[in-house]
Amino acid sequence: MSAPLTSAAVDALRALTPGTRATTHFNHAGASLPSAATLEAIEAHLRHEAAAGPMEAGVAARAQTERARTLAAQLLNAAPAEIALTTGNSPGWGAAFAALPRWQPGDRILVARHEWGGNLAAMRLHAQRAGASIEAIPSDDSGAADPQALEAMLDERVRLVALTWLPANGGLINPAAAIGQVTRRHGIPYFIDAAQAVGQLPVDVAALGCDVLTGPGRKALRGPRGTGLLYVRKDFLPRLTPAWADTHSAPLGADGEPVLRADAARFESAEAAKALHCGLANALQEALEIGLDAIRARIDATAQALRAQLAAIPGVSVLDQGRERSGLVAFDLAGHDPLDVQRRLAAQGISIGSNGVSYTPLDMNARGLGQIARASVSYLTTEAEIDKLLDSLRALARRR
Ligand SMILES: Cc1ncc(COP(=O)(O)O)c(C=O)c1O
């Protein structure tokens, strides 16, 4: 158990984060603010590339790539050989999905209602067009995917269960481990999109029972944009043939035949942004040092406080479902277009997010939502920042 994050500890972490002095950031679910040390790790490598030559500097950076892999494995309770470093959440998820055996007419994919739109696009392009169906797992009365309902849907044609653990359009947390118990019992491949979870709460791939799990570097982990993690369970790896290969992932042997790497790096390529690996390694180290229990506790307390105060503003509806909730707070301000709310807050130096239907189409359509405003917190978020956001929203609410 990590030490709780006190306000003094948060102040110290903010002092090491340049962005906290420049902006009031409530878009950590879009991308969070990196520390000065993460920035320096990136810049130092770019300087080294410029001075020594990028290929020559790359030799020295290999250790940082492997450090990032080892730290990511530690973060997810996996082995380093089960981790590929990617360029975002979708690149990892999509690469693993495209590596599955060919889809057949009648195959079934079961997804929770909160599935990320990009994953649905990949499924529709490659599986549905081949004759597979994509079906939604019913939600329970809290809006979360229902493991019992999932179990009732299973038959021998179900070839994949895909879950977006923490949805992009609200604070709900899906019961990822309970769903993993069902998929494991029935031997069905299980993919988890953990884009909003990695760096926000403890992630234990063994406890989740998943075969594939993905996360980006830039969100709760506070790593650089253009980085991501792909976990593939060791015994699942032989079932995945990457859609493309290169000299790193499948070098040609003496006989001219490709030799596919035995580890998850079969999803990497020879060319990579080494500077970003250096930054990612630093961000991973920082998250592990703070401790994921402490991060989760702080984010939960902050988001709960924000939700309660938001709900007290006349005209504001908090749209979060679920019994257990994340640091993402979705809301609507009556009489105001969420995109306009986002723009007006931005003019005051406050960043929030706003999502339309296409990011989470099944859930948005099921709930009759068109666009939502989204304030997402970090362990860096302070009461003063919450007060500033609420004051601005109160002023907006009066202008109806
Ligand atoms: C749940 C979820 N999945 C996937 C993504 C896409 O991640 P990326 O842009 O890194 O591919 C996001 C981005 O917001 C997300 O919230």
The ligand as a Gaussian input file, in Angstrom:
#p B3LYP/6-31G(d) Opt

LIG

0 1
 C      -11.504000       4.438000     -23.626000
 C      -10.622000       4.928000     -24.740000
 N      -10.142000       4.062000     -25.632000
 C       -9.346000       4.453000     -26.641000
 C       -8.966000       5.764000     -26.782000
 C       -8.098000       6.132000     -27.944000
 O       -6.774000       6.254000     -27.547000
 P       -5.674000       6.685000     -28.624000
 O       -6.063000       8.043000     -29.095000
 O       -4.390000       6.682000     -27.820000
 O       -5.657000       5.687000     -29.700000
 C       -9.432000       6.710000     -25.865000
 C       -9.055000       8.122000     -26.014000
 O       -9.574000       9.017000     -25.416000
 C      -10.279000       6.276000     -24.812000
 O      -10.755000       7.144000     -23.913000

